[in-house]
Amino acid sequence: MSSLSPAVAASSVSTTPQNTINIGMIGLGTVGTGTVKLIQRQSHLALKAIAVRDAGKDRGINGLDTSIVTTDSMSVATHPDIHILIEVAGGIDEAKALIEAALNAGKHVVTANKALIAQHGPELFALAKVNKVAILFEAAVAGGIPILMPLKMCLAANKIQEIAGILNGTTNYMLTRMMKDGWTYQDALDKAQALGYAEADPTSDVEGVDAAYKIAILTGLATNQWVNVDDMTIEGITKITPQDIDYAKRFGFAIRLVALARLEGDKPDVRVHPMLVSGDHPLATVDNEYNAIWVKGDAVGDAMFYGKGAGELPTASSVMGDVLALASDLKAGNVHVAVAMEVALQGASAVHPIGETMNRYYIRLTTSDEPGVLAKLGDAFGVEQVSLESFLQLPSDKSKGEASLMIVTHEAQEAKVQRALAQIGKMPATRDVACVLRVL
Amino acid sequence: MSSLSPAVAASSVSTTPQNTINIGMIGLGTVGTGTVKLIQRQSHLALKAIAVRDAGKDRGINGLDTSIVTTDSMSVATHPDIHILIEVAGGIDEAKALIEAALNAGKHVVTANKALIAQHGPELFALAKVNKVAILFEAAVAGGIPILMPLKMCLAANKIQEIAGILNGTTNYMLTRMMKDGWTYQDALDKAQALGYAEADPTSDVEGVDAAYKIAILTGLATNQWVNVDDMTIEGITKITPQDIDYAKRFGFAIRLVALARLEGDKPDVRVHPMLVSGDHPLATVDNEYNAIWVKGDAVGDAMFYGKGAGELPTASSVMGDVLALASDLKAGNVHVAVAMEVALQGASAVHPIGETMNRYYIRLTTSDEPGVLAKLGDAFGVEQVSLESFLQLPSDKSKGEASLMIVTHEAQEAKVQRALAQIGKMPATRDVACVLRVL
């Protein structure tokens, strides 16, 4: 149980219940603009100061008092009148310094900053605790979808065994269009950028880093042990071809960028990579820019949370869920919701090494169309005790003398499969190991 | 804002933080057994008394101290040592009397009793408030799925515009099997009973009453106005035939028992009936005994919550989510989560009359296969200004001289569609208006 007494915690801001809760905000981009609109609806919330980079820019927000907009972000973070600081500017170093200053000044903090929480969560949680204030971050994972509070409170009686999430809307949009419209990766990226789903530099999305931050946070909340994103295996979608997607379909699979946390072993098996998802798995039906988090708990069984993972108002909805919970606490003169949501870390955890993880694999090979190839393939897998679940040889391209083979393995250890594939790669008959994907 | 001060509220049970939270329980059936198993994991919870009907029955629970089991349920509800009463016995009158006694004795209450909350929620919430204790009921809606806390807290910044739920696992199992295996209604019911999904008397499930309680509760939480289940249109699945399901498929629809709440008008439009759900709607993919709640909020957009709607451990998971939140409150010496979850009713609301609701309709007709029938049908709809979205005439059964017609209308007022159908029913060419279903 937390040693953070609600009565004491509240006293750091006020010893008496508050009727109006004053708010400061860092950042007035997409999410910030949505958040201002939602704050304007709440008569008990007063926006006192907003920090921006360019104070002259018109944000198109009706009724915004521009006199509260400043470029002096530190003055907002430590503004004497505010009870809650909302951080929706993103970035790491400056955001961290501002949030630390706010916590030290006795402000509660609500942030949507997944990179900051994933990388520096433990320090910030400790600093919040020392200062008897709360730091909440529902919007940092899966945008508008309520997931952190349901996971931490509603499912508190469960041992969380597995979490599998589609946590990046940009890549899910791209994979959906590649699957449904036959687009190439580049087509899909161009369109995602044109629609504003992808940044000019899409690296964090397409390389899986954004999703990695989110699954690291979910793992921390589910296990009370923080994992280091740098220890995780993170693979993006840049190598996925329309052919992979088409062939996967023939096996009844969709290809999704899955953020996975298997939590039953000694060390959490946490990673992000594209996976084949069986058509009857709930995650297979999550299309376009939507996100979903599939959770397996030992009491609840499997549950899924679905919705918009990004966007002005969806993300602002989650920011405001946290703000309203804190405001309710502050009006009552305590911070109990914050206590219930407190991340009581029991330390850090190493990540289960990828080579020791168990997975099913989908493998697509091109071989020369000659007798004896199947037997050699079978030997290579057999030596490593990797057994095959299904096998499909497509009609050969006679002109090239090639055969295309698709294999789905039973569950096998990653290192053994990689050794078998290395062996297969060396076989003279092998033209190309075209695609290797894990199967959810 | 609630006038329930956490400090005062906690004083009704204890003026000092509690290290061990004592629990009494009414009912030791399926959910009760699961709940005991989950309580046993928590070292800070102590089960002090359990009321059952048959004290001699072996429940097969390891480590259960049978000396705490009694048939005197009132002695459990008002047990001097308990802080929280869990009610998982079901029923109305006796459960209500026991919960009222517990609230009056200063006990917090956690219940899974959807019928009781739907029918008597406002009285019980008022009584809890007077006694400065909490009544929580996450398990009453959609079993293991976290929905009440996410709806009320995480989505607090939203105006909830619409809720559409598959809230009854028994009927969803039956409809899934009818759709996938071509079973008749009776086949599906027999199998559901054999599997323990359906009661010996399945009326509450198959007639939609169970789902009606749940959507009434969700409506109350989303609007702070309570609706009377007796005012709702409630239609079950007993008239659905394999033919309806097969024909719906041809239009790309699944048939689901949908509990619907449209919340944008003056009065909530709340009802339960079978609906055609488009194959690309997230609810269409919710199969078998699973439940799901699709929520549309003006900030979050659409979100969905999916999981097991019944069963020993899934339902116990939700019961325990509430118990652990209360226990955390009590250990800290206040009941703030309970305050945040308090249903601050602003009164009751009439339900929007079904005749005034707007829906799309799927209509299946058998007519005599003669010239001029289409024109007459068109006239009947046209007079009522019901326009048609799609129309399919199946190959006729020449031997009977019959034609089968399927129609999907654009959105139209229920009363107008019913008048058009009454007119069509009187036409000499009409053999049968075989099926009329609303479309989600």
Contacts between the chains, C-beta under 8 A, distances in Angstrom:
chain1	res1	chain2	res2	distance
A	1	B	44	7.4
A	1	B	328	7.4
A	1	B	331	5.2
A	1	B	332	7.7
A	2	B	332	7.4
A	5	B	332	6.8
A	5	B	333	7.7
A	6	B	6	7.6
A	6	B	332	5.5
A	6	B	333	7.7
A	6	B	334	5.9
A	6	B	336	6.8
A	7	B	7	7.6
A	7	B	333	7.7
A	7	B	334	7.9
A	34	B	299	7.3
A	38	B	157	4.7
A	38	B	299	6.0
A	41	B	157	7.4
A	42	B	157	7.7
A	44	B	1	7.4
A	138	B	154	6.4
A	144	B	299	7.4
A	144	B	300	4.1
A	144	B	301	6.6
A	144	B	303	6.5
A	145	B	300	8.0
A	145	B	303	6.0
A	146	B	146	7.9
A	146	B	150	3.8
A	146	B	153	8.0
A	146	B	154	3.3
A	146	B	155	6.5
A	146	B	303	7.4
A	149	B	149	6.6
A	149	B	150	6.8
A	149	B	153	6.3
A	149	B	154	5.4
A	150	B	146	3.8
A	150	B	149	6.8
A	150	B	150	5.3
A	150	B	154	7.4
A	153	B	146	8.0
A	153	B	149	6.3
A	153	B	321	6.2
A	153	B	324	7.6
A	153	B	325	5.7
A	153	B	337	7.6
A	154	B	138	6.4
A	154	B	146	3.3
A	154	B	149	5.5
A	154	B	150	7.4
A	154	B	318	6.8
A	154	B	321	4.1
A	155	B	146	6.4
A	155	B	317	6.5
A	155	B	321	6.4
A	156	B	320	7.1
A	156	B	321	5.6
A	156	B	324	4.4
A	156	B	325	7.4
A	157	B	38	4.7
A	157	B	41	7.4
A	157	B	42	7.7
A	157	B	316	7.4
A	157	B	317	5.5
A	157	B	320	3.4
A	157	B	321	6.2
A	157	B	323	7.9
A	157	B	324	6.1
A	158	B	317	5.8
A	280	B	287	8.0
A	282	B	285	7.0
A	282	B	306	6.1
A	285	B	282	7.0
A	285	B	285	4.6
A	287	B	280	7.9
A	297	B	317	6.7
A	298	B	313	7.7
A	299	B	34	7.3
A	299	B	38	6.0
A	299	B	144	7.4
A	299	B	313	4.3
A	299	B	314	6.8
A	299	B	316	6.2
A	299	B	317	3.9
A	299	B	320	7.4
A	300	B	144	4.1
A	300	B	145	8.0
A	300	B	307	6.2
A	300	B	308	6.8
A	300	B	313	7.3
A	300	B	314	5.2
A	300	B	317	4.1
A	300	B	318	7.8
A	301	B	144	6.6
A	301	B	307	6.9
A	301	B	308	4.8
A	301	B	311	7.5
A	301	B	313	7.2
A	301	B	314	5.4
A	302	B	307	6.6
A	302	B	308	7.6
A	303	B	144	6.6
A	303	B	145	6.0
A	303	B	146	7.4
A	303	B	305	7.6
A	303	B	306	6.3
A	303	B	307	3.4
A	303	B	308	7.5
A	304	B	304	7.6
A	304	B	305	7.7
A	304	B	306	4.0
A	304	B	307	6.8
A	305	B	303	7.6
A	305	B	304	7.7
A	305	B	305	6.0
A	305	B	306	7.5
A	306	B	282	6.2
A	306	B	303	6.3
A	306	B	304	4.0
A	306	B	305	7.6
A	306	B	306	6.8
A	307	B	300	6.2
A	307	B	301	6.8
A	307	B	302	6.6
A	307	B	303	3.4
A	307	B	304	6.8
A	308	B	300	6.8
A	308	B	301	4.9
A	308	B	302	7.6
A	308	B	303	7.5
A	311	B	301	7.5
A	313	B	298	7.7
A	313	B	299	4.3
A	313	B	300	7.3
A	313	B	301	7.2
A	314	B	299	6.8
A	314	B	300	5.2
A	314	B	301	5.4
A	316	B	157	7.4
A	316	B	299	6.1
A	317	B	155	6.5
A	317	B	157	5.5
A	317	B	158	5.8
A	317	B	297	6.7
A	317	B	299	3.9
A	317	B	300	4.2
A	318	B	154	6.7
A	318	B	300	7.8
A	320	B	156	7.1
A	320	B	157	3.4
A	320	B	299	7.4
A	321	B	153	6.2
A	321	B	154	4.1
A	321	B	155	6.4
A	321	B	156	5.6
A	321	B	157	6.2
A	323	B	157	7.8
A	324	B	153	7.6
A	324	B	156	4.4
A	324	B	157	6.1
A	325	B	153	5.7
A	325	B	156	7.4
A	325	B	340	6.3
A	328	B	1	7.4
A	328	B	336	8.0
A	328	B	339	7.1
A	328	B	340	5.3
A	329	B	336	6.3
A	329	B	340	7.9
A	331	B	1	5.4
A	332	B	1	7.8
A	332	B	2	7.4
A	332	B	5	6.7
A	332	B	6	5.5
A	332	B	336	6.2
A	332	B	339	6.0
A	333	B	5	7.7
A	333	B	6	7.7
A	333	B	7	7.5
A	334	B	6	5.8
A	334	B	7	7.8
A	334	B	334	5.9
A	334	B	336	5.8
A	336	B	6	6.7
A	336	B	328	8.0
A	336	B	329	6.3
A	336	B	332	6.2
A	336	B	334	5.8
A	336	B	336	3.0
A	336	B	337	6.3
A	337	B	153	7.6
A	337	B	336	6.3
A	337	B	337	6.5
A	337	B	340	5.8
A	339	B	328	7.0
A	339	B	332	6.0
A	340	B	325	6.3
A	340	B	328	5.3
A	340	B	329	7.9
A	340	B	337	5.8
